[in-house]
Amino acid sequence: MADPSPIDIQKALGGMEYPASKEEIVQHAKDKGADDAVLETLGNLPDREFDSPTDVNKEASK
Protein backbone atom coordinates (compact mmCIF):
# COMPACT_ATOMS: atom_id res chain seq x y z
CA MET A 1 0.00 0.00 0.00
CA ALA A 2 1.36 3.41 -0.95
CA ASP A 3 2.10 5.88 1.81
CA PRO A 4 -0.49 8.65 2.01
CA SER A 5 0.63 12.16 1.17
CA PRO A 6 0.94 14.79 3.91
CA ILE A 7 -2.09 16.46 2.33
CA ASP A 8 -4.18 13.30 2.74
CA ILE A 9 -3.14 13.10 6.38
CA GLN A 10 -4.00 16.74 7.00
CA LYS A 11 -7.41 16.34 5.34
CA ALA A 12 -8.13 13.48 7.76
CA LEU A 13 -7.06 15.66 10.69
CA GLY A 14 -9.01 18.79 9.72
CA GLY A 15 -10.58 20.33 12.81
CA MET A 16 -8.37 18.35 15.21
CA GLU A 17 -7.54 20.16 18.42
CA TYR A 18 -3.96 19.96 19.66
CA PRO A 19 -2.20 18.81 21.73
CA ALA A 20 -3.67 15.39 20.97
CA SER A 21 -2.68 11.83 21.76
CA LYS A 22 -2.07 9.20 19.11
CA GLU A 23 -5.39 7.57 20.05
CA GLU A 24 -7.30 10.85 19.67
CA ILE A 25 -5.67 11.47 16.28
CA VAL A 26 -6.52 7.99 14.97
CA GLN A 27 -10.11 8.23 16.24
CA HIS A 28 -10.57 11.68 14.68
CA ALA A 29 -9.32 10.39 11.33
CA LYS A 30 -11.70 7.39 11.54
CA ASP A 31 -14.60 9.69 12.35
CA LYS A 32 -13.76 11.80 9.29
CA GLY A 33 -13.73 8.74 7.02
CA ALA A 34 -9.99 8.55 6.37
CA ASP A 35 -8.89 5.79 4.03
CA ASP A 36 -6.98 2.69 5.13
CA ALA A 37 -3.56 4.06 4.11
CA VAL A 38 -4.01 7.15 6.29
CA LEU A 39 -5.33 5.11 9.22
CA GLU A 40 -2.44 2.66 8.96
CA THR A 41 0.12 5.49 8.90
CA LEU A 42 -1.49 7.22 11.88
CA GLY A 43 -1.72 3.90 13.71
CA ASN A 44 2.05 3.53 13.37
CA LEU A 45 2.78 6.87 15.07
CA PRO A 46 4.65 6.74 18.38
CA ASP A 47 2.41 6.64 21.45
CA ARG A 48 2.76 10.24 22.64
CA GLU A 49 1.11 13.65 22.47
CA PHE A 50 1.40 15.69 19.28
CA ASP A 51 1.44 19.48 19.41
CA SER A 52 0.43 20.36 15.85
CA PRO A 53 -0.44 18.98 12.41
CA THR A 54 3.18 19.57 11.40
CA ASP A 55 4.31 17.43 14.33
CA VAL A 56 2.07 14.59 13.10
CA ASN A 57 3.38 14.87 9.52
CA LYS A 58 7.01 14.84 10.69
CA GLU A 59 6.48 11.56 12.54
CA ALA A 60 4.33 10.05 9.79
CA SER A 61 7.03 10.64 7.18
CA LYS A 62 9.78 8.83 9.15
N, C-alpha and C positions, 0 to 999 in steps of 0.2 A: 504494500500500500504506500502510495506517495505521501511524503510529509506535507501537511497543510501549509499554506503560505501564512506569513504573519498577518495578512489582511483577513484571511479566513478565521484565524484565531481571534482577532479583534472584533470581527462581526459577531462571533459567538459570545464575546464578553461585553458587548454593548450594554451600558447601564449598570455594570458591576460597580459596587462600592468597595473601595480599598481603604485600609488594608483588608485582605481576604485570605483565608486559608485555602490550601489546595482543594479540600473537600467542597468549600463554598464555590470555588471557581468551577470545578467539574459539574456541580449541581446546577449552577447558573447556565452553563453551556448546554446541559441536557434540557433544561426548561426552555431554552431559546431554540431548540431543535437542531443543535450542531450535528454535523455528520460524524461518521465513525472515525475518520482520520483525525479530526479535531479532538474528539473525546479521548482517543487513544493517546494522542500527544499530551493533552492536559493530564490524563491519568498517570503519565510517566514523570510528571513534575516532582521535584523533591517535596517532602512533607514539611512545609513551613508556611509562614505568612508572606504574602507578596504585597508590595507597597504601591504598585502601579501596573498599568497594562504593559509598559515597556519592560518592567521587571519580569512579567510572565513571558513575554516574547524572548527575552535574553535566555531564560532557562529552557524554553521550548526549543530553541535553535541549537542547543548544545548537543 
